[in-house]
């Protein structure tokens, strides 16, 4: 019962970034104040256009992490696709 997901490409990542930003603006997802590391990564996340305007670079500043931002983007994609969270009873350990 596990669904494969393949998410690739700059355009797809751009869509995920925009989806996260919109959901946060609409207060459909929020980060509790005690989750400072997530908040810091979101604040530091960068979205830059190349000089020619052809390429968009997205991510944390050089040397920083953006793992939590990526997790938030995937969480929002899961909400949009109506993915169900598995329960422990659905796993066969």
Buried (B, 14 or more C-beta within 10 A) or exposed (E): EEEEEEEEEEEEBEBBBEBBBEBBEEEEBEBEEEEEEBBBBBEBBEEEEEEEEEEBEBBBEEEEBBEBBBEBBBBBBEEEEEEEEEEEEEEEE
